[in-house]
C-alpha cells in the first residue's frame, strides 16, 4: 500500500460563504436594503465564491489524476506481480510484472484461469487455498510452484485477500518470486536452447564475417548448400567461393551505402564445382562508435527457383510463338459465374479473321462474336468445361463486316490465382458445315423419294392384291365349283378322279393366292386398322406355323398415317419371318409402344421384335435383303433402326419412328 501525502487526501474544504471576505462596499457603506446596488453586490460576492470553488475543484482533479497515474505506474512496474481473480478463478486484472513471470502478453492472460499456470504437483494445494480465501476475510498466503510458458517452473510466495467489488466477490493476489536467480537462468537456458535448435536446424545458411570477409560463424546448413562443413569454412575468406569477384565488390558497395541488402543474387561455386545461385540478405555489424566491424546475413540457395524461372520463361516464349504464329484462331477468356466469358487475349489470326483490332475486341463478352449463343447454352458450355476435360463444340461467329463463319472449338478451363480462364482453339469449318447442310438436304430429298417410292409400291401391292383377290379368286372359285360338280355327278370314274385332283389343286392355288394377297396388302389393315392387322398376323403365325407369338401394344397407334402403319406392319412381318426361317425360333415377342415427347424430343413409336432363335451372323446383319429393306423403310420416315443379338440367344430388332410424319420429310 502507498501512503497518501496531504495533497492526495482529497479536495480542500470549501470555505463557507460567511467566511469569505469580499472586496467592495459592505452593508455599513450606506447601501439601501433591497436596492439595485445591494443585489449587484450579492451577485458579485456569489461569483467570487463560485470561482474559488471551481479553482479548488480543478486543483483536486489534477491531484487525483497525478495520483492515479502514479498508482498505475506503481501497479504495472512494481517488482511484485499483482492479479485480480473472479470467484471462479478467472484473471480479470494483471500487471506487467506478473505477465512477464508467465511469459505471456498481458491481453492474452485476461479471461484465463490462474490454475493453468500452477504446476501439476501444486494444483490441489492451490484449489484448497483458493476455497479457503473465498470463505474468510483475512489475508492468507502459501508457497506455489508456477509454470512459465517456456516450460520451466519457479517458486513463488502467493498472498491473497478476498474483497467485494460491486456485487461481485473478487480475490486480490500478489506474487513474489522466491528463487529469482534460478528463474532468470532458466529463462536464459530456454532461449539459448531455442536459438541453438533454430541455428542447427535452419535450412538457410546463417553466417558472420569480419570486414575482410573471413568467416567466423556459420550454421550447419552450410554443408548441403555449399558442400563444405563448418570446420572447412571457418576462417576462410568468402571470396574463395564467388564465381565472379565483381559480385562481392558490388555487394560491399551496397552494404556500405545502405547498411543492409535484401535478396542480392550472387553466383557461388559448390565444392563439387557446380555453380549455385544464392540470394543474400545481410547487414553491417557496428561497434559502439558506429564503425563497421563485420557482416551478418542469411544465404539461401535459389538455384532450383532460378532454373524453374528459366523453364517458365522458355515455356512462355514457346507458348507466345505458338500463340501468335498458329493458323488457328486462339481466344483467351476470363469467366466469372454464369455470365458470358470475357475475351482478354487473342492471337493475330483471330483478329484478322474477325476483322477487329485488339482495342475493339479485348474486353468484349464472347457473345460479341457468337451472337447466336443463348444464356442457357453459355451455362451448358461452362458446366461442360468445369469437368476439367477438353470440351468440343461448334460456334457461329459474326465478323466486323457482317459475314458469318462456323468455328470448331476446342476449349479447356484453367483456374489459377483465384481466376478461371478459358483457352480456346478455333478452326473455320464453314465449308464442312455447308457440305453437311447440302448432305442433309440430299438426305431429306432421298428420304422423300424413298417415301414416295414406298407409297407407289404399296399402291401397286394394294392393286395387285385386289386383282388377285377379285379376278384370280373368282376364277379359282368357278373352277372349284365346276370341279366339285363333276366330282359329284360324273359317271366315269376316271373323270371323277381327275375332277377331284383339279379340286385339290384349285384349293391349293386359292390358299397360295390368299397368302400372297395377305403378304402384298393385308385386307384387315385397310378395313380394321394396324392393331387388328398385327393381331391377325401374329395369330396366323401361331396357328399355322406353330410359333408362340405374343403381341403387346401400349398406346393408341391406330391414328398413325398409312405409311407409318404399313412400315410397322412390314417390320413385324419381316421380323417374324426371319426368326422362323433363319433363326429357327419357336417364340417371338412383339412390342409396340407409343413414347410421348420429352426433353425436347418429339413423340415416337417404339417397335421391338425379339426371338429366342440361334442368333444372327454379322454378314447377314449387313447384307440380308429383308434387313436392308426394313432399315430403308424406317430411315425413309426419319426413324432409327437397330439390329443385334440378344445376350445369350436370339435376335432383337428395335426401331423408332417419329409420330409426326413431317420428321421424315
C-alpha positions in Angstrom: 0.0 0.0 0.0 1.2 3.5 -0.8 0.7 6.2 1.8 -1.1 9.3 0.6 0.5 12.7 1.0 -1.5 15.6 2.2 -2.1 16.7 -1.4 -3.8 13.4 -2.1 -6.1 13.3 0.9 -9.0 14.7 -1.1 -10.2 18.2 -2.0 -9.5 21.0 0.4 -12.6 22.1 2.4 -14.5 24.8 0.7 -14.9 27.8 2.9 -18.4 28.8 3.9 -20.0 31.8 2.4 -19.8 33.6 5.8 -16.0 33.2 5.9 -15.5 34.9 2.6 -14.3 38.5 2.9 -15.4 40.0 -0.3 -13.9 43.2 -1.6 -16.1 46.2 -2.3 -18.6 48.1 -0.2 -20.1 46.4 2.8 -23.5 46.8 4.4 -22.0 49.6 6.5 -21.3 51.7 3.4 -24.9 53.1 3.5 -26.3 50.7 0.7 -30.0 50.8 0.8 -31.7 47.5 1.6 -33.3 45.9 -1.5 -31.7 48.4 -3.8 -30.1 47.5 -7.1 -26.7 48.2 -5.6 -27.3 45.6 -2.9 -28.3 43.0 -5.5 -25.3 43.6 -7.6 -23.1 43.4 -4.5 -24.5 40.0 -3.6 -24.2 38.7 -7.1 -20.5 39.8 -7.2 -19.9 38.0 -3.9 -21.5 34.8 -5.3 -19.4 34.9 -8.4 -16.2 35.2 -6.3 -17.3 32.2 -4.2 -18.0 30.1 -7.3 -14.7 30.9 -8.8 -12.9 29.9 -5.7 -14.8 26.6 -5.5 -14.0 25.9 -9.2 -10.4 26.6 -8.8 -10.3 24.3 -5.8 -12.1 21.5 -7.7 -9.5 21.8 -10.6 -6.6 21.5 -8.2 -8.3 18.5 -6.6 -8.9 16.8 -10.1 -5.3 17.3 -11.2 -4.1 15.9 -7.9 -6.3 12.8 -8.4 -5.1 12.3 -12.0 -1.5 12.5 -10.8 -2.2 10.1 -8.0 -4.0 7.7 -10.5 -1.0 7.9 -12.9 1.4 7.2 -10.1 -0.7 4.3 -9.0 -0.8 2.9 -12.5 3.0 3.2 -12.8 3.5 1.6 -9.4 0.9 -1.2 -10.2 2.3 -2.1 -13.7 6.0 -1.7 -12.9 6.1 -2.9 -9.3 8.7 -5.6 -8.5 5.8 -7.7 -7.3 3.2 -9.4 -9.6 -0.4 -8.3 -8.9 -3.5 -10.1 -10.1 -7.3 -9.9 -9.6 -9.3 -13.1 -9.8 -13.1 -13.6 -10.0 -14.8 -16.0 -7.6 -14.3 -18.7 -10.3 -10.5 -18.2 -10.5 -10.6 -16.2 -13.8 -8.0 -13.5 -14.3 -9.7 -10.1 -14.6 -6.7 -7.8 -14.0 -2.9 -8.4 -14.0 0.1 -6.1 -14.0 3.0 -6.3 -16.4 5.3 -7.9 -13.8 3.0 -10.8 -13.4 2.6 -11.2 -17.2 6.4 -11.3 -17.6 6.6 -14.1 -14.9 4.3 -16.3 -17.1 5.9 -15.2 -20.4 2.5 -14.3 -21.9 1.3 -11.0 -23.3 -1.0 -9.3 -20.7 -4.0 -9.0 -23.0 -3.8 -12.8 -23.7 -3.9 -13.6 -20.0 -7.2 -11.9 -19.3 -10.2 -14.2 -19.0 -7.9 -17.2 -18.5 -7.8 -19.4 -15.4 -5.0 -18.8 -12.9 -4.9 -22.5 -12.3 -3.5 -23.1 -15.8 -0.2 -21.6 -14.6 0.1 -23.7 -11.4 2.4 -26.7 -11.6 0.5 -30.0 -11.6 2.1 -31.1 -8.2 0.7 -27.9 -6.6 -2.8 -28.0 -8.2 -4.6 -29.5 -5.1 -2.8 -27.0 -2.8 -4.0 -24.1 -4.8 -7.5 -25.4 -5.1 -7.8 -25.8 -1.3 -6.1 -22.4 -0.7 -8.5 -20.6 -3.1 -11.6 -22.2 -1.4 -10.2 -21.0 2.0 -9.8 -17.4 0.7 -13.4 -17.3 -0.6 -14.6 -18.4 2.9 -12.6 -16.0 5.1 -11.9 -12.3 5.1 -8.4 -12.4 6.5 -5.2 -12.2 4.4 -3.7 -15.6 3.6 -0.5 -16.8 1.9 1.1 -20.0 0.6 4.0 -21.3 -1.4 3.2 -22.3 -5.0 5.2 -23.7 -7.9 4.2 -21.8 -11.0 4.9 -22.5 -14.7 6.5 -20.3 -17.4 5.3 -20.8 -21.0 8.9 -21.7 -21.9 8.3 -24.9 -19.9 10.3 -24.4 -16.7 8.8 -23.8 -13.2 9.6 -21.3 -10.4 8.8 -20.9 -6.8 6.6 -18.0 -5.6 5.1 -16.7 -2.4 1.4 -16.1 -3.1 -0.6 -13.6 -0.8 -4.3 -13.5 -1.2 -7.2 -11.3 0.1 -10.9 -11.5 -0.6 -12.7 -8.3 -1.5 -16.1 -7.2 -2.8 -16.3 -5.1 -6.0 -19.9 -4.0 -6.6 -22.0 -7.2 -6.2 -19.1 -9.5 -7.2 -16.6 -11.3 -4.9 -13.0 -10.9 -6.1 -9.6 -12.1 -4.9 -6.6 -9.8 -5.0 -3.2 -11.7 -5.3 0.4 -10.7 -5.1 3.2 -12.9 -6.4 6.7 -12.7 -5.0 9.4 -14.9 -6.7 11.5 -16.7 -4.1 14.2 -18.1 -6.5 14.6 -15.2 -8.9 18.1 -16.0 -9.8 17.2 -19.5 -10.9 14.3 -18.2 -12.8 16.5 -15.8 -14.9 18.9 -18.7 -15.5 16.0 -20.9 -16.6 14.7 -18.3 -19.0 18.2 -17.8 -20.4 18.8 -21.5 -20.8 15.4 -21.9 -22.5 16.1 -19.1 -25.0 19.6 -20.4 -25.6 18.2 -23.8 -26.3 15.6 -22.4 -28.7 18.3 -20.3 -30.5 20.6 -23.4 -30.7 17.8 -25.5 -32.1 16.9 -22.8 -34.7 20.6 -22.3 -35.6 21.3 -26.0 -36.0 18.1 -26.9 -38.0 17.6 -23.8 -40.2 17.5 -24.5 -43.9 19.1 -21.3 -45.0 22.8 -20.6 -44.2 23.5 -18.1 -41.4 26.9 -16.5 -41.4 29.0 -13.8 -39.9 32.3 -12.4 -41.3 34.7 -9.7 -40.4 35.2 -6.7 -42.8 37.9 -8.6 -44.6 35.4 -11.3 -45.5 36.7 -14.1 -43.3 34.0 -16.4 -42.0 33.9 -16.6 -38.2 30.4 -18.1 -37.7 28.3 -20.3 -40.0 25.3 -22.6 -39.5 25.5 -26.4 -40.0 23.2 -25.9 -43.0 26.3 -24.9 -45.0 27.1 -28.5 -45.8 24.1 -29.3 -48.1 24.2 -25.8 -49.6 28.0 -25.5 -50.3 29.3 -29.0 -49.9 31.7 -27.8 -47.1 31.5 -28.5 -43.4 31.6 -25.8 -40.7 35.2 -26.7 -39.9 36.2 -26.3 -43.6 34.6 -22.9 -43.9 35.6 -21.2 -40.6 38.5 -18.8 -41.1 38.3 -18.8 -44.9 37.5 -15.7 -47.0 34.2 -15.7 -48.7 35.9 -14.5 -51.9 37.1 -18.1 -52.4 33.6 -19.2 -53.2 32.5 -16.4 -55.6 32.3 -17.3 -59.3 32.6 -13.6 -60.1 34.7 -11.4 -57.7 32.9 -8.3 -59.0 29.7 -9.5 -57.3 31.5 -9.4 -53.9 32.6 -5.8 -54.6 29.1 -4.8 -55.7 27.6 -6.4 -52.5 30.1 -4.5 -50.3 29.3 -1.2 -52.0 25.6 -1.5 -51.4 26.2 -2.6 -47.8 28.4 0.4 -47.2 25.9 2.8 -48.8 22.7 1.4 -47.3 23.9 -0.6 -44.3 21.9 -3.6 -45.5 20.9 -5.5 -48.6 17.9 -7.7 -49.4 17.7 -10.6 -51.9 21.0 -9.8 -53.6 21.7 -12.5 -56.1 25.2 -14.0 -56.4 26.8 -16.9 -58.2 28.8 -19.3 -55.9 30.9 -22.4 -56.7 29.9 -25.6 -54.8 32.6 -27.9 -53.6 31.8 -30.3 -56.4 32.5 -27.5 -58.9 28.9 -26.9 -59.9 27.6 -23.3 -60.0 24.9 -22.4 -57.4 22.7 -19.2 -57.5 22.2 -17.8 -54.0 20.2 -14.9 -52.6 21.9 -12.9 -49.8 20.2 -10.8 -47.2 22.7 -9.2 -44.8 23.6 -6.1 -42.8 26.6 -4.4 -41.3 27.6 -5.1 -37.7 28.6 -1.9 -35.9 30.6 -1.3 -32.7 29.6 1.2 -30.0 31.2 4.0 -32.0 29.2 3.2 -35.1 32.1 1.7 -37.0 31.6 -1.4 -39.2 33.2 -4.4 -37.7 31.6 -7.3 -39.6 28.8 -8.6 -41.8 25.9 -10.8 -40.6 23.5 -12.4 -43.0 21.4 -15.2 -44.4 22.2 -17.0 -47.6 19.6 -19.0 -49.5 20.2 -21.4 -52.4 17.8 -20.3 -55.2 19.3 -22.4 -58.0 16.2 -24.5 -58.2 14.0 -21.4 -58.3 16.1 -19.8 -61.0 16.0 -23.0 -63.1 12.2 -23.1 -62.7 12.0 -19.4 -63.6 14.1 -20.1 -66.7 11.9 -23.0 -67.7 8.9 -20.9 -67.2 10.4 -18.1 -69.3 11.2 -20.6 -72.1 7.7 -22.1 -71.8 6.1 -18.7 -72.0 8.2 -17.9 -75.1 7.2 -21.1 -76.8 3.6 -20.5 -75.9 3.8 -17.0 -77.3 5.3 -18.2 -80.5 2.7 -20.9 -81.0 0.0 -18.4 -79.8 0.9 -15.8 -82.3 2.0 -17.9 -85.3 -0.6 -20.7 -85.3 -3.1 -20.5 -88.2 -5.9 -21.4 -85.9 -7.8 -18.7 -84.0 -6.9 -18.6 -80.4 -9.0 -16.8 -77.8 -8.3 -16.5 -74.1 -11.4 -15.7 -72.0 -12.0 -15.0 -68.3 -15.1 -16.3 -66.7 -16.9 -15.4 -63.5 -20.1 -17.1 -62.6 -22.7 -18.0 -65.2 -22.3 -14.7 -67.3 -20.8 -15.0 -70.7 -16.9 -15.1 -70.5 -14.9 -12.0 -71.5 -12.3 -12.0 -74.2 -8.9 -10.9 -72.6 -6.5 -12.0 -75.3 -6.4 -13.3 -78.9 -3.7 -14.2 -81.5 -3.2 -12.3 -84.7 -5.1 -14.9 -86.7 -8.2 -14.3 -84.6 -8.0 -10.5 -85.1 -7.5 -10.9 -88.8 -10.3 -13.5 -89.2 -12.9 -11.4 -87.3 -11.7 -8.1 -88.7 -11.3 -6.4 -85.3 -8.4 -4.7 -83.8 -7.2 -5.6 -80.3 -8.8 -2.5 -78.8 -12.1 -3.3 -80.4 -12.2 -7.0 -79.3 -10.4 -7.2 -75.9 -12.8 -6.8 -73.0 -15.9 -7.8 -75.0 -18.1 -10.8 -74.0 -17.9 -13.9 -76.2 -21.5 -13.1 -77.3 -20.0 -10.1 -79.1 -18.7 -12.7 -81.7 -21.1 -15.6 -81.1 -24.3 -13.6 -81.4 -26.5 -16.7 -81.7 -25.4 -18.3 -78.4 -28.1 -18.2 -75.6 -27.7 -17.8 -71.9 -28.7 -21.5 -71.4 -26.1 -22.5 -74.0 -23.4 -20.5 -72.1 -24.3 -22.2 -68.9 -24.3 -25.6 -70.6 -20.8 -25.0 -72.0 -19.5 -23.7 -68.7 -20.8 -26.8 -67.0 -19.0 -29.0 -69.6 -15.8 -27.1 -69.1 -15.9 -27.3 -65.3 -15.4 -31.1 -65.5 -11.8 -30.3 -66.2 -11.8 -32.1 -69.6 -11.3 -30.8 -73.1 -14.7 -29.5 -74.4 -15.6 -29.7 -78.1 -18.4 -27.7 -79.7 -19.2 -25.6 -82.7 -20.0 -21.9 -82.7 -21.2 -19.5 -85.2 -19.2 -16.3 -85.3 -20.1 -12.9 -86.8 -17.2 -10.8 -88.2 -17.0 -7.0 -88.2 -18.1 -6.8 -91.9 -21.3 -8.8 -91.1 -20.1 -12.1 -92.6 -20.6 -15.3 -90.6 -18.5 -18.4 -90.3 -18.7 -21.6 -88.4 -15.9 -22.5 -86.0 -15.0 -25.8 -84.5 -13.9 -25.0 -80.9 -11.7 -27.0 -78.6 -11.7 -25.4 -75.1 -10.3 -26.0 -71.6 -11.0 -24.3 -68.3 -7.9 -23.5 -66.2 -8.2 -22.0 -62.7 -5.1 -20.1 -61.3 -4.6 -17.4 -58.8 -8.3 -17.3 -58.0 -9.2 -16.7 -61.6 -10.9 -19.0 -64.1 -9.5 -18.8 -67.7 -10.8 -20.5 -70.8 -8.4 -21.2 -73.6 -10.0 -21.9 -76.9 -8.5 -23.0 -80.2 -10.9 -22.5 -83.1 -10.9 -23.6 -86.7 -13.0 -22.4 -89.6 -15.3 -25.3 -90.6 -17.8 -23.2 -92.7 -17.1 -25.4 -95.8 -17.7 -28.6 -93.9 -20.9 -27.2 -92.4 -22.1 -26.2 -95.8 -21.3 -29.6 -97.1 -23.1 -31.2 -94.2 -26.0 -28.9 -94.9 -26.1 -30.0 -98.5 -25.7 -33.6 -97.5 -28.7 -33.2 -95.1 -30.7 -31.6 -97.8 -29.8 -34.5 -100.1 -30.7 -37.0 -97.4 -34.0 -35.4 -96.9 -34.7 -35.4 -100.6 -33.6 -39.0 -100.7 -35.9 -39.9 -97.9 -38.7 -38.1 -99.6 -38.1 -40.0 -102.8 -37.9 -43.3 -100.9 -41.1 -42.4 -99.1 -42.8 -41.7 -102.5 -41.4 -45.0 -103.9 -42.8 -46.8 -100.9 -46.1 -45.2 -101.4 -46.1 -46.2 -105.1 -45.0 -49.8 -104.1 -47.7 -50.1 -101.5 -50.3 -48.7 -104.0 -49.1 -51.3 -106.6 -49.3 -54.0 -103.9 -52.8 -52.9 -103.0 -53.9 -53.0 -106.6 -52.2 -56.4 -107.2 -53.7 -57.8 -104.1 -57.1 -56.6 -105.1 -56.7 -58.0 -108.6 -55.6 -61.4 -107.2 -58.4 -61.4 -104.8 -61.1 -60.3 -107.2 -60.1 -61.8 -110.6 -58.0 -64.8 -109.7 -60.1 -65.5 -106.7 -63.3 -65.5 -108.8 -61.7 -67.7 -111.4 -60.5 -70.2 -108.9 -63.8 -70.2 -107.2 -65.5 -71.0 -110.5 -63.1 -73.8 -111.3 -63.6 -75.1 -107.8 -67.4 -75.2 -108.2 -67.3 -76.9 -111.6 -64.7 -79.5 -110.4 -66.8 -80.2 -107.4 -69.9 -80.7 -109.5 -68.0 -83.1 -111.9 -66.6 -85.0 -109.0 -70.1 -85.5 -107.6 -72.1 -86.2 -110.8 -69.7 -87.7 -113.4 -70.4 -91.4 -114.1 -66.9 -92.0 -115.4 -64.6 -92.9 -112.6 -61.5 -91.5 -114.3 -63.4 -88.3 -114.8 -64.3 -88.1 -111.2 -60.7 -88.8 -110.2 -59.5 -86.0 -112.5 -62.1 -83.6 -111.1 -61.0 -84.4 -107.5 -57.4 -83.7 -108.4 -58.4 -80.4 -110.1 -60.5 -79.6 -107.0 -57.4 -80.2 -104.8 -55.1 -78.2 -106.9 -57.6 -75.3 -107.2 -58.0 -75.1 -103.5 -54.2 -75.2 -103.0 -53.9 -72.4 -105.6 -56.6 -70.5 -103.7 -54.8 -70.8 -100.4 -51.5 -69.7 -102.0 -53.1 -66.7 -103.7 -54.8 -65.8 -100.4 -51.4 -65.9 -98.6 -49.9 -63.8 -101.4 -52.7 -61.3 -101.1 -52.1 -61.0 -97.4 -48.3 -60.5 -97.9 -49.0 -57.9 -100.6 -51.6 -56.0 -98.6 -53.5 -57.4 -95.7 -57.1 -56.5 -96.0 -57.5 -56.1 -92.3 -55.0 -53.2 -92.3 -57.4 -51.2 -94.5 -60.6 -52.5 -93.0 -59.8 -52.6 -89.3 -56.5 -50.7 -88.6 -52.9 -51.5 -87.6 -53.8 -53.0 -84.2 -56.2 -55.7 -85.6 -53.9 -56.3 -88.6 -51.0 -57.1 -86.2 -53.2 -59.3 -84.1 -54.3 -61.2 -87.2 -50.7 -61.5 -88.4 -49.3 -62.9 -85.1 -52.3 -65.1 -84.7 -51.8 -66.7 -88.1 -48.1 -67.4 -87.3 -49.1 -69.0 -84.0 -51.9 -71.1 -85.6 -50.4 -72.1 -88.9 -46.7 -72.3 -88.2 -46.8 -73.1 -84.5 -44.6 -70.2 -83.3 -45.5 -68.9 -79.9 -46.0 -65.3 -81.0 -47.0 -62.6 -78.4 -48.2 -59.1 -79.1 -48.0 -56.2 -76.7 -49.4 -52.8 -77.8 -49.0 -49.8 -75.4 -50.7 -46.6 -76.6 -53.1 -45.6 -79.4 -51.4 -46.5 -82.7 -54.4 -46.7 -85.0 -54.2 -42.9 -85.6 -50.9 -43.3 -87.4 -50.9 -42.4 -91.1 -50.9 -45.1 -93.8 -47.1 -45.1 -94.4 -46.3 -45.4 -90.7 -48.8 -48.2 -90.2 -47.7 -50.2 -93.2 -44.0 -49.7 -92.1 -44.8 -51.1 -88.6 -46.7 -54.0 -90.2 -43.8 -54.8 -92.6 -41.2 -54.6 -89.8 -43.2 -57.1 -87.7 -43.9 -59.3 -90.7 -40.3 -59.4 -91.8 -39.0 -59.9 -88.2 -41.2 -62.9 -87.6 -40.4 -64.4 -91.0 -36.6 -64.1 -90.3 -37.0 -65.5 -86.8 -38.7 -68.6 -88.2 -36.8 -69.0 -91.5 -33.2 -68.2 -90.3 -33.2 -68.3 -86.5 -35.3 -71.5 -86.1 -37.1 -69.7 -83.3 -40.2 -71.1 -81.6 -41.0 -67.9 -79.7 -41.3 -64.3 -80.9 -42.2 -61.3 -78.7 -43.6 -58.2 -80.5 -43.9 -54.8 -78.6 -45.4 -51.6 -80.0 -45.1 -48.7 -77.6 -46.0 -45.0 -78.0 -43.3 -42.8 -76.4 -44.6 -39.2 -75.6 -42.4 -36.2 -76.3 -39.8 -35.4 -73.6 -36.7 -33.3 -73.1 -37.1 -31.6 -76.4 -37.5 -34.9 -78.3 -40.7 -35.3 -80.4 -43.1 -38.2 -79.7 -42.1 -41.5 -81.2 -43.3 -45.1 -81.7 -41.1 -47.9 -80.5 -41.2 -51.2 -82.5 -39.4 -54.2 -80.9 -39.3 -57.7 -82.3 -37.2 -60.3 -80.3 -36.9 -64.1 -80.7 -35.2 -67.0 -79.0 -33.6 -68.4 -82.1 -30.0 -69.2 -82.9 -29.0 -65.6 -83.4 -27.5 -63.9 -86.5 -24.1 -63.7 -88.1 -22.6 -60.3 -88.8 -22.6 -60.8 -92.5 -26.3 -61.5 -92.7 -27.0 -58.5 -90.5 -25.5 -56.1 -93.1 -26.3 -57.9 -96.4 -29.6 -59.5 -95.9 -32.2 -58.1 -98.3 -35.0 -58.2 -95.7 -32.9 -56.4 -93.2 -31.9 -53.8 -95.7 -35.5 -53.3 -96.7 -36.5 -52.8 -93.0 -33.7 -50.2 -92.4 -34.6 -48.3 -95.6 -38.3 -48.1 -94.7 -37.5 -46.8 -91.2 -34.9 -44.3 -92.4 -37.3 -43.0 -95.1 -39.7 -42.0 -92.3 -36.9 -40.2 -90.3 -36.6 -43.0 -87.8 -33.8 -45.1 -86.4 -33.1 -48.8 -86.8 -31.0 -51.2 -84.7 -30.4 -54.9 -85.0 -28.4 -57.1 -82.7 -28.1 -60.4 -81.0 -29.6 -60.8 -77.6 -27.2 -61.7 -74.8 -27.4 -65.5 -74.6 -29.5 -66.3 -77.7 -31.9 -64.8 -80.3 -32.1 -61.5 -82.2 -33.7 -58.2 -81.3 -35.0 -55.7 -83.9 -35.6 -52.2 -82.5 -36.9 -49.3 -84.5 -38.1 -45.8 -83.5 -40.5 -43.9 -85.8 -41.4 -40.2 -85.3 -45.1 -39.7 -84.6 -45.1 -36.5 -86.7 -44.8 -37.6 -90.3 -43.1 -34.3 -91.2 -40.0 -35.6 -89.4 -39.4 -37.8 -92.4 -39.7 -35.1 -95.0 
